[in-house]
Amino acid sequence: MIKVCKVMALMLVAPAAFGQNSGQIKIVRAEIRRDQGNLTTNFKTMRNAHAELEARQKNELDLVRKSSASRANRAAARRAVFAKYAALWSQSRRQADARRRSLREDIAAKRAWIRKLRQS
């Protein structure tokens, strides 16, 4: 009985949740969940890419260390490798941040759309 009263009260307070817009709201909520999953996937992809870049950098530094060049040349080569991979990490981070920002903006817009659907 109490549960029925709560449902009836909810129907009076939020009629859009039980009206025509409920189907649209469900679809938009599913899209929000998909976008949140994409955020997680984006993070995991960035982490894997970072680990791959780190491994490549380590391999290049090992090659520099094992080379027969003079000490000054090896130091310059190490600095060049560090600069190269710093630029690659920065670029990767910027791209991931842009994707993340876009997804978060989409989620916020969809949540606002759900609020608008509920009010109509």
Distance bins in CASP14 RR format, pairs under 12 A and 6 or more apart:
PFRMAT RR
TARGET T0000
AUTHOR 0000-0000-0000
RMODE 2
METHOD distances of the structure
MODEL  1
1 7 0 0 0 0 0 1 0 0 0 0 0
1 8 0 0 0 0 0 1 0 0 0 0 0
2 8 0 0 0 0 0 1 0 0 0 0 0
2 9 0 0 0 0 0 1 0 0 0 0 0
3 9 0 0 0 0 0 1 0 0 0 0 0
3 10 0 0 0 0 0 1 0 0 0 0 0
4 10 0 0 0 0 0 1 0 0 0 0 0
4 11 0 0 0 0 0 1 0 0 0 0 0
5 11 0 0 0 0 0 1 0 0 0 0 0
5 12 0 0 0 0 0 1 0 0 0 0 0
6 12 0 0 0 0 0 1 0 0 0 0 0
6 13 0 0 0 0 0 1 0 0 0 0 0
7 13 0 0 0 0 0 1 0 0 0 0 0
7 14 0 0 0 0 0 1 0 0 0 0 0
7 17 0 0 0 0 0 1 0 0 0 0 0
7 18 0 0 0 0 1 0 0 0 0 0 0
8 14 0 0 0 0 0 1 0 0 0 0 0
8 15 0 0 0 0 0 1 0 0 0 0 0
8 18 0 0 0 0 0 1 0 0 0 0 0
9 15 0 0 0 0 0 1 0 0 0 0 0
10 16 0 0 0 0 0 1 0 0 0 0 0
10 17 1 0 0 1 0 0 0 0 0 0 0
10 18 0 0 0 0 1 0 0 0 0 0 0
10 118 0 0 0 0 0 1 0 0 0 0 0
11 17 1 0 0 1 0 0 0 0 0 0 0
11 18 1 0 1 0 0 0 0 0 0 0 0
11 19 0 0 0 0 1 0 0 0 0 0 0
11 22 0 0 0 0 0 1 0 0 0 0 0
12 18 0 0 0 0 1 0 0 0 0 0 0
13 118 0 0 0 0 0 1 0 0 0 0 0
14 21 0 0 0 0 0 1 0 0 0 0 0
14 22 0 0 0 0 1 0 0 0 0 0 0
14 25 0 0 0 0 0 1 0 0 0 0 0
14 114 0 0 0 0 0 1 0 0 0 0 0
14 115 0 0 0 0 0 1 0 0 0 0 0
14 117 0 0 0 0 0 1 0 0 0 0 0
14 118 1 0 0 1 0 0 0 0 0 0 0
14 119 0 0 0 0 1 0 0 0 0 0 0
14 120 0 0 0 0 0 1 0 0 0 0 0
15 21 0 0 0 0 1 0 0 0 0 0 0
15 22 0 0 0 0 1 0 0 0 0 0 0
15 117 0 0 0 0 0 1 0 0 0 0 0
15 118 0 0 0 0 1 0 0 0 0 0 0
15 119 0 0 0 0 0 1 0 0 0 0 0
15 120 0 0 0 0 1 0 0 0 0 0 0
16 22 1 0 0 1 0 0 0 0 0 0 0
16 23 0 0 0 0 0 1 0 0 0 0 0
16 24 0 0 0 0 1 0 0 0 0 0 0
16 25 1 0 0 1 0 0 0 0 0 0 0
16 114 0 0 0 0 1 0 0 0 0 0 0
16 115 0 0 0 0 1 0 0 0 0 0 0
16 116 0 0 0 0 1 0 0 0 0 0 0
16 117 1 0 0 1 0 0 0 0 0 0 0
16 118 1 0 1 0 0 0 0 0 0 0 0
16 119 1 0 0 1 0 0 0 0 0 0 0
16 120 1 0 0 1 0 0 0 0 0 0 0
17 23 0 0 0 0 1 0 0 0 0 0 0
17 24 0 0 0 0 0 1 0 0 0 0 0
17 25 1 0 0 1 0 0 0 0 0 0 0
17 26 0 0 0 0 0 1 0 0 0 0 0
17 29 0 0 0 0 0 1 0 0 0 0 0
17 114 0 0 0 0 1 0 0 0 0 0 0
17 115 0 0 0 0 0 1 0 0 0 0 0
17 117 0 0 0 0 1 0 0 0 0 0 0
17 118 1 0 0 1 0 0 0 0 0 0 0
17 119 0 0 0 0 0 1 0 0 0 0 0
17 120 0 0 0 0 0 1 0 0 0 0 0
18 25 0 0 0 0 0 1 0 0 0 0 0
18 26 0 0 0 0 0 1 0 0 0 0 0
18 118 0 0 0 0 0 1 0 0 0 0 0
19 25 0 0 0 0 1 0 0 0 0 0 0
19 26 0 0 0 0 0 1 0 0 0 0 0
19 117 0 0 0 0 1 0 0 0 0 0 0
19 118 0 0 0 0 0 1 0 0 0 0 0
19 120 0 0 0 0 0 1 0 0 0 0 0
20 117 0 0 0 0 1 0 0 0 0 0 0
20 118 0 0 0 0 0 1 0 0 0 0 0
20 120 0 0 0 0 1 0 0 0 0 0 0
21 27 0 0 0 0 0 1 0 0 0 0 0
21 28 0 0 0 0 1 0 0 0 0 0 0
21 29 0 0 0 0 0 1 0 0 0 0 0
21 113 0 0 0 0 0 1 0 0 0 0 0
21 114 0 0 0 0 1 0 0 0 0 0 0
21 115 0 0 0 0 0 1 0 0 0 0 0
21 116 0 0 0 0 1 0 0 0 0 0 0
21 117 1 0 1 0 0 0 0 0 0 0 0
21 118 1 0 0 1 0 0 0 0 0 0 0
21 119 0 0 0 0 1 0 0 0 0 0 0
21 120 1 0 0 1 0 0 0 0 0 0 0
22 28 0 0 0 0 0 1 0 0 0 0 0
22 29 0 0 0 0 0 1 0 0 0 0 0
22 114 0 0 0 0 0 1 0 0 0 0 0
22 117 0 0 0 0 1 0 0 0 0 0 0
22 118 0 0 0 0 1 0 0 0 0 0 0
22 120 0 0 0 0 0 1 0 0 0 0 0
23 29 0 0 0 0 1 0 0 0 0 0 0
23 30 0 0 0 0 0 1 0 0 0 0 0
23 114 0 0 0 0 0 1 0 0 0 0 0
23 117 0 0 0 0 1 0 0 0 0 0 0
23 118 0 0 0 0 0 1 0 0 0 0 0
24 30 0 0 0 0 0 1 0 0 0 0 0
24 31 0 0 0 0 0 1 0 0 0 0 0
24 110 0 0 0 0 0 1 0 0 0 0 0
24 113 0 0 0 0 1 0 0 0 0 0 0
24 114 0 0 0 0 1 0 0 0 0 0 0
24 116 0 0 0 0 0 1 0 0 0 0 0
24 117 1 0 1 0 0 0 0 0 0 0 0
24 118 0 0 0 0 0 1 0 0 0 0 0
24 120 0 0 0 0 0 1 0 0 0 0 0
25 31 0 0 0 0 0 1 0 0 0 0 0
25 32 0 0 0 0 0 1 0 0 0 0 0
25 110 0 0 0 0 0 1 0 0 0 0 0
25 111 0 0 0 0 0 1 0 0 0 0 0
25 113 0 0 0 0 1 0 0 0 0 0 0
25 114 1 0 1 0 0 0 0 0 0 0 0
25 115 0 0 0 0 1 0 0 0 0 0 0
25 116 0 0 0 0 0 1 0 0 0 0 0
25 117 1 0 1 0 0 0 0 0 0 0 0
25 118 1 0 0 1 0 0 0 0 0 0 0
25 119 0 0 0 0 0 1 0 0 0 0 0
25 120 0 0 0 0 0 1 0 0 0 0 0
26 32 0 0 0 0 0 1 0 0 0 0 0
26 33 0 0 0 0 0 1 0 0 0 0 0
26 114 0 0 0 0 1 0 0 0 0 0 0
26 117 0 0 0 0 0 1 0 0 0 0 0
27 33 0 0 0 0 0 1 0 0 0 0 0
27 34 0 0 0 0 0 1 0 0 0 0 0
27 110 0 0 0 0 1 0 0 0 0 0 0
27 113 0 0 0 0 0 1 0 0 0 0 0
27 114 0 0 0 0 0 1 0 0 0 0 0
27 117 0 0 0 0 0 1 0 0 0 0 0
28 34 0 0 0 0 0 1 0 0 0 0 0
28 35 0 0 0 0 0 1 0 0 0 0 0
28 106 0 0 0 0 0 1 0 0 0 0 0
28 107 0 0 0 0 0 1 0 0 0 0 0
28 109 0 0 0 0 1 0 0 0 0 0 0
28 110 1 0 1 0 0 0 0 0 0 0 0
28 111 0 0 0 0 1 0 0 0 0 0 0
28 112 0 0 0 0 0 1 0 0 0 0 0
28 113 1 0 1 0 0 0 0 0 0 0 0
28 114 1 0 1 0 0 0 0 0 0 0 0
28 115 0 0 0 0 0 1 0 0 0 0 0
28 116 0 0 0 0 0 1 0 0 0 0 0
28 117 1 0 0 1 0 0 0 0 0 0 0
28 118 0 0 0 0 0 1 0 0 0 0 0
29 35 0 0 0 0 0 1 0 0 0 0 0
29 36 0 0 0 0 0 1 0 0 0 0 0
29 107 0 0 0 0 0 1 0 0 0 0 0
29 110 0 0 0 0 1 0 0 0 0 0 0
29 111 0 0 0 0 1 0 0 0 0 0 0
29 113 0 0 0 0 0 1 0 0 0 0 0
29 114 1 0 0 1 0 0 0 0 0 0 0
29 117 0 0 0 0 0 1 0 0 0 0 0
29 118 0 0 0 0 0 1 0 0 0 0 0
30 36 0 0 0 0 0 1 0 0 0 0 0
30 37 0 0 0 0 0 1 0 0 0 0 0
30 110 0 0 0 0 0 1 0 0 0 0 0
30 114 0 0 0 0 0 1 0 0 0 0 0
31 37 0 0 0 0 0 1 0 0 0 0 0
31 38 0 0 0 0 0 1 0 0 0 0 0
31 103 0 0 0 0 0 1 0 0 0 0 0
31 106 0 0 0 0 1 0 0 0 0 0 0
31 107 0 0 0 0 1 0 0 0 0 0 0
31 109 0 0 0 0 0 1 0 0 0 0 0
31 110 1 0 1 0 0 0 0 0 0 0 0
31 111 0 0 0 0 0 1 0 0 0 0 0
31 113 0 0 0 0 1 0 0 0 0 0 0
31 114 0 0 0 0 0 1 0 0 0 0 0
32 38 0 0 0 0 0 1 0 0 0 0 0
32 39 0 0 0 0 0 1 0 0 0 0 0
32 103 0 0 0 0 0 1 0 0 0 0 0
32 104 0 0 0 0 0 1 0 0 0 0 0
32 106 0 0 0 0 1 0 0 0 0 0 0
32 107 1 0 1 0 0 0 0 0 0 0 0
32 108 0 0 0 0 1 0 0 0 0 0 0
32 109 0 0 0 0 1 0 0 0 0 0 0
32 110 1 0 1 0 0 0 0 0 0 0 0
32 111 1 0 0 1 0 0 0 0 0 0 0
32 112 0 0 0 0 0 1 0 0 0 0 0
32 113 0 0 0 0 1 0 0 0 0 0 0
32 114 0 0 0 0 1 0 0 0 0 0 0
33 39 0 0 0 0 0 1 0 0 0 0 0
33 40 0 0 0 0 0 1 0 0 0 0 0
33 107 0 0 0 0 1 0 0 0 0 0 0
33 110 0 0 0 0 0 1 0 0 0 0 0
33 111 0 0 0 0 0 1 0 0 0 0 0
34 40 0 0 0 0 0 1 0 0 0 0 0
34 41 0 0 0 0 0 1 0 0 0 0 0
34 103 0 0 0 0 1 0 0 0 0 0 0
34 106 0 0 0 0 0 1 0 0 0 0 0
34 107 0 0 0 0 1 0 0 0 0 0 0
34 110 0 0 0 0 0 1 0 0 0 0 0
35 41 0 0 0 0 0 1 0 0 0 0 0
35 42 0 0 0 0 0 1 0 0 0 0 0
35 99 0 0 0 0 0 1 0 0 0 0 0
35 100 0 0 0 0 0 1 0 0 0 0 0
35 102 0 0 0 0 1 0 0 0 0 0 0
35 103 1 0 1 0 0 0 0 0 0 0 0
35 104 0 0 0 0 1 0 0 0 0 0 0
35 105 0 0 0 0 1 0 0 0 0 0 0
35 106 1 0 1 0 0 0 0 0 0 0 0
35 107 1 0 1 0 0 0 0 0 0 0 0
35 108 0 0 0 0 0 1 0 0 0 0 0
35 109 0 0 0 0 0 1 0 0 0 0 0
35 110 1 0 0 1 0 0 0 0 0 0 0
35 111 0 0 0 0 0 1 0 0 0 0 0
36 42 0 0 0 0 0 1 0 0 0 0 0
36 43 0 0 0 0 0 1 0 0 0 0 0
36 100 0 0 0 0 0 1 0 0 0 0 0
36 103 0 0 0 0 1 0 0 0 0 0 0
36 104 0 0 0 0 1 0 0 0 0 0 0
36 106 0 0 0 0 0 1 0 0 0 0 0
36 107 1 0 0 1 0 0 0 0 0 0 0
36 108 0 0 0 0 0 1 0 0 0 0 0
36 110 0 0 0 0 0 1 0 0 0 0 0
36 111 0 0 0 0 0 1 0 0 0 0 0
37 43 0 0 0 0 1 0 0 0 0 0 0
37 44 0 0 0 0 1 0 0 0 0 0 0
37 45 0 0 0 0 0 1 0 0 0 0 0
37 100 0 0 0 0 0 1 0 0 0 0 0
37 103 0 0 0 0 1 0 0 0 0 0 0
37 107 0 0 0 0 0 1 0 0 0 0 0
38 44 0 0 0 0 0 1 0 0 0 0 0
38 45 0 0 0 0 1 0 0 0 0 0 0
38 96 0 0 0 0 0 1 0 0 0 0 0
38 99 0 0 0 0 1 0 0 0 0 0 0
38 100 0 0 0 0 1 0 0 0 0 0 0
38 102 0 0 0 0 1 0 0 0 0 0 0
38 103 1 0 1 0 0 0 0 0 0 0 0
38 104 0 0 0 0 0 1 0 0 0 0 0
38 106 0 0 0 0 1 0 0 0 0 0 0
38 107 0 0 0 0 1 0 0 0 0 0 0
39 45 0 0 0 0 0 1 0 0 0 0 0
39 46 0 0 0 0 0 1 0 0 0 0 0
39 96 0 0 0 0 0 1 0 0 0 0 0
39 97 0 0 0 0 0 1 0 0 0 0 0
39 99 0 0 0 0 1 0 0 0 0 0 0
39 100 1 0 0 1 0 0 0 0 0 0 0
39 101 0 0 0 0 0 1 0 0 0 0 0
39 102 0 0 0 0 0 1 0 0 0 0 0
39 103 1 0 1 0 0 0 0 0 0 0 0
39 104 1 0 0 1 0 0 0 0 0 0 0
39 105 0 0 0 0 0 1 0 0 0 0 0
39 106 0 0 0 0 0 1 0 0 0 0 0
39 107 0 0 0 0 1 0 0 0 0 0 0
40 46 0 0 0 0 0 1 0 0 0 0 0
40 47 0 0 0 0 0 1 0 0 0 0 0
40 100 0 0 0 0 0 1 0 0 0 0 0
40 103 0 0 0 0 0 1 0 0 0 0 0
41 47 0 0 0 0 0 1 0 0 0 0 0
41 48 0 0 0 0 0 1 0 0 0 0 0
41 96 0 0 0 0 0 1 0 0 0 0 0
41 99 0 0 0 0 1 0 0 0 0 0 0
41 100 0 0 0 0 0 1 0 0 0 0 0
41 103 0 0 0 0 0 1 0 0 0 0 0
42 48 0 0 0 0 0 1 0 0 0 0 0
42 49 0 0 0 0 0 1 0 0 0 0 0
42 92 0 0 0 0 0 1 0 0 0 0 0
42 93 0 0 0 0 0 1 0 0 0 0 0
42 95 0 0 0 0 1 0 0 0 0 0 0
42 96 1 0 0 1 0 0 0 0 0 0 0
42 97 0 0 0 0 1 0 0 0 0 0 0
42 98 0 0 0 0 0 1 0 0 0 0 0
42 99 1 0 1 0 0 0 0 0 0 0 0
42 100 1 0 1 0 0 0 0 0 0 0 0
42 101 0 0 0 0 0 1 0 0 0 0 0
42 102 0 0 0 0 1 0 0 0 0 0 0
42 103 1 0 0 1 0 0 0 0 0 0 0
42 104 0 0 0 0 0 1 0 0 0 0 0
43 49 0 0 0 0 0 1 0 0 0 0 0
43 50 0 0 0 0 0 1 0 0 0 0 0
43 93 0 0 0 0 0 1 0 0 0 0 0
43 96 1 0 0 1 0 0 0 0 0 0 0
43 97 0 0 0 0 0 1 0 0 0 0 0
43 99 0 0 0 0 1 0 0 0 0 0 0
43 100 1 0 0 1 0 0 0 0 0 0 0
43 103 0 0 0 0 0 1 0 0 0 0 0
44 50 0 0 0 0 0 1 0 0 0 0 0
44 51 0 0 0 0 0 1 0 0 0 0 0
44 96 0 0 0 0 0 1 0 0 0 0 0
45 51 0 0 0 0 0 1 0 0 0 0 0
45 52 0 0 0 0 0 1 0 0 0 0 0
45 92 0 0 0 0 1 0 0 0 0 0 0
45 95 0 0 0 0 0 1 0 0 0 0 0
45 96 1 0 0 1 0 0 0 0 0 0 0
45 99 0 0 0 0 1 0 0 0 0 0 0
45 100 0 0 0 0 0 1 0 0 0 0 0
46 52 0 0 0 0 0 1 0 0 0 0 0
46 53 0 0 0 0 0 1 0 0 0 0 0
46 89 0 0 0 0 0 1 0 0 0 0 0
46 91 0 0 0 0 0 1 0 0 0 0 0
46 92 1 0 0 1 0 0 0 0 0 0 0
46 93 1 0 0 1 0 0 0 0 0 0 0
46 94 0 0 0 0 0 1 0 0 0 0 0
46 95 0 0 0 0 1 0 0 0 0 0 0
46 96 1 0 1 0 0 0 0 0 0 0 0
46 97 0 0 0 0 1 0 0 0 0 0 0
46 98 0 0 0 0 0 1 0 0 0 0 0
46 99 0 0 0 0 1 0 0 0 0 0 0
46 100 0 0 0 0 1 0 0 0 0 0 0
47 53 0 0 0 0 0 1 0 0 0 0 0
47 54 0 0 0 0 0 1 0 0 0 0 0
47 89 0 0 0 0 0 1 0 0 0 0 0
47 92 0 0 0 0 0 1 0 0 0 0 0
47 93 0 0 0 0 0 1 0 0 0 0 0
47 96 0 0 0 0 1 0 0 0 0 0 0
48 54 0 0 0 0 0 1 0 0 0 0 0
48 55 0 0 0 0 0 1 0 0 0 0 0
48 92 0 0 0 0 0 1 0 0 0 0 0
48 96 0 0 0 0 0 1 0 0 0 0 0
49 55 0 0 0 0 0 1 0 0 0 0 0
49 56 0 0 0 0 0 1 0 0 0 0 0
49 85 0 0 0 0 0 1 0 0 0 0 0
49 88 0 0 0 0 1 0 0 0 0 0 0
49 89 0 0 0 0 1 0 0 0 0 0 0
49 91 0 0 0 0 0 1 0 0 0 0 0
49 92 1 0 1 0 0 0 0 0 0 0 0
49 93 0 0 0 0 1 0 0 0 0 0 0
49 95 0 0 0 0 1 0 0 0 0 0 0
49 96 0 0 0 0 1 0 0 0 0 0 0
50 56 0 0 0 0 0 1 0 0 0 0 0
50 57 0 0 0 0 0 1 0 0 0 0 0
50 85 0 0 0 0 0 1 0 0 0 0 0
50 88 0 0 0 0 1 0 0 0 0 0 0
50 89 1 0 0 1 0 0 0 0 0 0 0
50 90 0 0 0 0 0 1 0 0 0 0 0
50 91 0 0 0 0 0 1 0 0 0 0 0
50 92 1 0 0 1 0 0 0 0 0 0 0
50 93 0 0 0 0 1 0 0 0 0 0 0
50 96 0 0 0 0 1 0 0 0 0 0 0
51 57 0 0 0 0 0 1 0 0 0 0 0
51 58 0 0 0 0 0 1 0 0 0 0 0
51 89 0 0 0 0 0 1 0 0 0 0 0
51 92 0 0 0 0 0 1 0 0 0 0 0
52 58 0 0 0 0 0 1 0 0 0 0 0
52 59 0 0 0 0 0 1 0 0 0 0 0
52 85 0 0 0 0 0 1 0 0 0 0 0
52 88 0 0 0 0 0 1 0 0 0 0 0
52 89 0 0 0 0 0 1 0 0 0 0 0
52 92 0 0 0 0 1 0 0 0 0 0 0
53 59 0 0 0 0 0 1 0 0 0 0 0
53 60 0 0 0 0 0 1 0 0 0 0 0
53 81 0 0 0 0 0 1 0 0 0 0 0
53 82 0 0 0 0 0 1 0 0 0 0 0
53 84 0 0 0 0 1 0 0 0 0 0 0
53 85 1 0 1 0 0 0 0 0 0 0 0
53 86 0 0 0 0 0 1 0 0 0 0 0
53 87 0 0 0 0 0 1 0 0 0 0 0
53 88 1 0 1 0 0 0 0 0 0 0 0
53 89 1 0 0 1 0 0 0 0 0 0 0
53 90 0 0 0 0 0 1 0 0 0 0 0
53 91 0 0 0 0 0 1 0 0 0 0 0
53 92 1 0 0 1 0 0 0 0 0 0 0
53 93 0 0 0 0 0 1 0 0 0 0 0
54 60 0 0 0 0 0 1 0 0 0 0 0
54 61 0 0 0 0 0 1 0 0 0 0 0
54 81 0 0 0 0 0 1 0 0 0 0 0
54 82 0 0 0 0 0 1 0 0 0 0 0
54 85 1 0 0 1 0 0 0 0 0 0 0
54 86 0 0 0 0 0 1 0 0 0 0 0
54 88 0 0 0 0 0 1 0 0 0 0 0
54 89 0 0 0 0 1 0 0 0 0 0 0
54 92 0 0 0 0 0 1 0 0 0 0 0
55 61 0 0 0 0 0 1 0 0 0 0 0
55 62 0 0 0 0 0 1 0 0 0 0 0
55 85 0 0 0 0 0 1 0 0 0 0 0
56 62 0 0 0 0 0 1 0 0 0 0 0
56 63 0 0 0 0 0 1 0 0 0 0 0
56 81 0 0 0 0 1 0 0 0 0 0 0
56 84 0 0 0 0 1 0 0 0 0 0 0
56 85 1 0 0 1 0 0 0 0 0 0 0
56 88 0 0 0 0 1 0 0 0 0 0 0
56 89 0 0 0 0 0 1 0 0 0 0 0
57 63 0 0 0 0 0 1 0 0 0 0 0
57 64 0 0 0 0 0 1 0 0 0 0 0
57 78 0 0 0 0 0 1 0 0 0 0 0
57 80 0 0 0 0 0 1 0 0 0 0 0
57 81 1 0 0 1 0 0 0 0 0 0 0
57 82 1 0 0 1 0 0 0 0 0 0 0
57 83 0 0 0 0 0 1 0 0 0 0 0
57 84 0 0 0 0 1 0 0 0 0 0 0
57 85 1 0 1 0 0 0 0 0 0 0 0
57 86 0 0 0 0 1 0 0 0 0 0 0
57 87 0 0 0 0 0 1 0 0 0 0 0
57 88 0 0 0 0 1 0 0 0 0 0 0
57 89 0 0 0 0 1 0 0 0 0 0 0
58 64 0 0 0 0 0 1 0 0 0 0 0
58 65 0 0 0 0 0 1 0 0 0 0 0
58 78 0 0 0 0 0 1 0 0 0 0 0
58 81 0 0 0 0 1 0 0 0 0 0 0
58 82 0 0 0 0 0 1 0 0 0 0 0
58 85 0 0 0 0 1 0 0 0 0 0 0
59 65 0 0 0 0 0 1 0 0 0 0 0
59 66 0 0 0 0 0 1 0 0 0 0 0
59 81 0 0 0 0 1 0 0 0 0 0 0
59 85 0 0 0 0 0 1 0 0 0 0 0
60 66 0 0 0 0 0 1 0 0 0 0 0
60 67 0 0 0 0 0 1 0 0 0 0 0
60 77 0 0 0 0 1 0 0 0 0 0 0
60 78 0 0 0 0 1 0 0 0 0 0 0
60 80 0 0 0 0 1 0 0 0 0 0 0
60 81 1 0 1 0 0 0 0 0 0 0 0
60 82 0 0 0 0 1 0 0 0 0 0 0
60 83 0 0 0 0 0 1 0 0 0 0 0
60 84 0 0 0 0 1 0 0 0 0 0 0
60 85 0 0 0 0 1 0 0 0 0 0 0
60 88 0 0 0 0 0 1 0 0 0 0 0
61 67 0 0 0 0 0 1 0 0 0 0 0
61 74 0 0 0 0 1 0 0 0 0 0 0
61 75 0 0 0 0 0 1 0 0 0 0 0
61 77 0 0 0 0 1 0 0 0 0 0 0
61 78 1 0 0 1 0 0 0 0 0 0 0
61 79 0 0 0 0 0 1 0 0 0 0 0
61 80 0 0 0 0 0 1 0 0 0 0 0
61 81 1 0 1 0 0 0 0 0 0 0 0
61 82 0 0 0 0 1 0 0 0 0 0 0
61 84 0 0 0 0 0 1 0 0 0 0 0
61 85 0 0 0 0 1 0 0 0 0 0 0
62 74 0 0 0 0 0 1 0 0 0 0 0
62 77 0 0 0 0 0 1 0 0 0 0 0
62 78 0 0 0 0 0 1 0 0 0 0 0
62 81 0 0 0 0 0 1 0 0 0 0 0
63 69 0 0 0 0 0 1 0 0 0 0 0
63 74 0 0 0 0 0 1 0 0 0 0 0
63 77 0 0 0 0 1 0 0 0 0 0 0
63 78 0 0 0 0 0 1 0 0 0 0 0
63 81 0 0 0 0 1 0 0 0 0 0 0
64 71 0 0 0 0 0 1 0 0 0 0 0
64 73 0 0 0 0 1 0 0 0 0 0 0
64 74 1 0 1 0 0 0 0 0 0 0 0
64 75 0 0 0 0 1 0 0 0 0 0 0
64 76 0 0 0 0 1 0 0 0 0 0 0
64 77 1 0 1 0 0 0 0 0 0 0 0
64 78 1 0 1 0 0 0 0 0 0 0 0
64 79 0 0 0 0 1 0 0 0 0 0 0
64 80 0 0 0 0 1 0 0 0 0 0 0
64 81 1 0 0 1 0 0 0 0 0 0 0
64 82 0 0 0 0 0 1 0 0 0 0 0
64 84 0 0 0 0 0 1 0 0 0 0 0
65 71 0 0 0 0 0 1 0 0 0 0 0
65 74 1 0 0 1 0 0 0 0 0 0 0
65 75 0 0 0 0 0 1 0 0 0 0 0
65 77 0 0 0 0 1 0 0 0 0 0 0
65 78 0 0 0 0 1 0 0 0 0 0 0
65 81 0 0 0 0 0 1 0 0 0 0 0
66 74 0 0 0 0 1 0 0 0 0 0 0
66 77 0 0 0 0 0 1 0 0 0 0 0
67 73 0 0 0 0 1 0 0 0 0 0 0
67 74 1 0 0 1 0 0 0 0 0 0 0
67 75 0 0 0 0 0 1 0 0 0 0 0
67 76 0 0 0 0 0 1 0 0 0 0 0
67 77 1 0 0 1 0 0 0 0 0 0 0
67 78 0 0 0 0 0 1 0 0 0 0 0
67 81 0 0 0 0 0 1 0 0 0 0 0
68 74 0 0 0 0 1 0 0 0 0 0 0
69 75 0 0 0 0 1 0 0 0 0 0 0
69 76 0 0 0 0 1 0 0 0 0 0 0
69 77 1 0 0 1 0 0 0 0 0 0 0
69 78 0 0 0 0 0 1 0 0 0 0 0
70 76 0 0 0 0 1 0 0 0 0 0 0
70 77 0 0 0 0 0 1 0 0 0 0 0
71 77 0 0 0 0 0 1 0 0 0 0 0
71 78 0 0 0 0 0 1 0 0 0 0 0
72 78 0 0 0 0 0 1 0 0 0 0 0
72 79 0 0 0 0 0 1 0 0 0 0 0
73 79 0 0 0 0 0 1 0 0 0 0 0
73 80 0 0 0 0 0 1 0 0 0 0 0
74 80 0 0 0 0 0 1 0 0 0 0 0
74 81 0 0 0 0 0 1 0 0 0 0 0
75 81 0 0 0 0 0 1 0 0 0 0 0
75 82 0 0 0 0 0 1 0 0 0 0 0
76 82 0 0 0 0 0 1 0 0 0 0 0
76 83 0 0 0 0 0 1 0 0 0 0 0
77 83 0 0 0 0 0 1 0 0 0 0 0
77 84 0 0 0 0 0 1 0 0 0 0 0
78 84 0 0 0 0 0 1 0 0 0 0 0
78 85 0 0 0 0 0 1 0 0 0 0 0
79 85 0 0 0 0 0 1 0 0 0 0 0
79 86 0 0 0 0 0 1 0 0 0 0 0
80 86 0 0 0 0 0 1 0 0 0 0 0
80 87 0 0 0 0 0 1 0 0 0 0 0
81 87 0 0 0 0 0 1 0 0 0 0 0
81 88 0 0 0 0 0 1 0 0 0 0 0
82 88 0 0 0 0 0 1 0 0 0 0 0
82 89 0 0 0 0 0 1 0 0 0 0 0
83 89 0 0 0 0 0 1 0 0 0 0 0
83 90 0 0 0 0 0 1 0 0 0 0 0
84 90 0 0 0 0 0 1 0 0 0 0 0
84 91 0 0 0 0 0 1 0 0 0 0 0
85 91 0 0 0 0 0 1 0 0 0 0 0
85 92 0 0 0 0 0 1 0 0 0 0 0
86 92 0 0 0 0 0 1 0 0 0 0 0
86 93 0 0 0 0 0 1 0 0 0 0 0
87 93 0 0 0 0 0 1 0 0 0 0 0
87 94 0 0 0 0 0 1 0 0 0 0 0
88 94 0 0 0 0 0 1 0 0 0 0 0
88 95 0 0 0 0 0 1 0 0 0 0 0
89 95 0 0 0 0 0 1 0 0 0 0 0
89 96 0 0 0 0 0 1 0 0 0 0 0
90 96 0 0 0 0 0 1 0 0 0 0 0
90 97 0 0 0 0 0 1 0 0 0 0 0
91 97 0 0 0 0 0 1 0 0 0 0 0
91 98 0 0 0 0 0 1 0 0 0 0 0
92 98 0 0 0 0 0 1 0 0 0 0 0
92 99 0 0 0 0 0 1 0 0 0 0 0
93 99 0 0 0 0 0 1 0 0 0 0 0
93 100 0 0 0 0 0 1 0 0 0 0 0
94 100 0 0 0 0 0 1 0 0 0 0 0
94 101 0 0 0 0 0 1 0 0 0 0 0
95 101 0 0 0 0 0 1 0 0 0 0 0
95 102 0 0 0 0 0 1 0 0 0 0 0
96 102 0 0 0 0 0 1 0 0 0 0 0
96 103 0 0 0 0 0 1 0 0 0 0 0
97 103 0 0 0 0 0 1 0 0 0 0 0
97 104 0 0 0 0 0 1 0 0 0 0 0
98 104 0 0 0 0 0 1 0 0 0 0 0
98 105 0 0 0 0 0 1 0 0 0 0 0
99 105 0 0 0 0 0 1 0 0 0 0 0
99 106 0 0 0 0 0 1 0 0 0 0 0
100 106 0 0 0 0 0 1 0 0 0 0 0
100 107 0 0 0 0 0 1 0 0 0 0 0
101 107 0 0 0 0 0 1 0 0 0 0 0
101 108 0 0 0 0 0 1 0 0 0 0 0
102 108 0 0 0 0 0 1 0 0 0 0 0
102 109 0 0 0 0 0 1 0 0 0 0 0
103 109 0 0 0 0 0 1 0 0 0 0 0
103 110 0 0 0 0 0 1 0 0 0 0 0
104 110 0 0 0 0 0 1 0 0 0 0 0
104 111 0 0 0 0 0 1 0 0 0 0 0
105 111 0 0 0 0 0 1 0 0 0 0 0
105 112 0 0 0 0 0 1 0 0 0 0 0
106 112 0 0 0 0 0 1 0 0 0 0 0
106 113 0 0 0 0 0 1 0 0 0 0 0
107 113 0 0 0 0 0 1 0 0 0 0 0
107 114 0 0 0 0 0 1 0 0 0 0 0
108 114 0 0 0 0 0 1 0 0 0 0 0
108 115 0 0 0 0 0 1 0 0 0 0 0
109 115 0 0 0 0 0 1 0 0 0 0 0
109 116 0 0 0 0 0 1 0 0 0 0 0
110 116 0 0 0 0 0 1 0 0 0 0 0
110 117 0 0 0 0 0 1 0 0 0 0 0
111 117 0 0 0 0 0 1 0 0 0 0 0
111 118 0 0 0 0 0 1 0 0 0 0 0
112 118 0 0 0 0 0 1 0 0 0 0 0
112 119 0 0 0 0 0 1 0 0 0 0 0
113 119 0 0 0 0 0 1 0 0 0 0 0
113 120 0 0 0 0 0 1 0 0 0 0 0
114 120 0 0 0 0 0 1 0 0 0 0 0
END
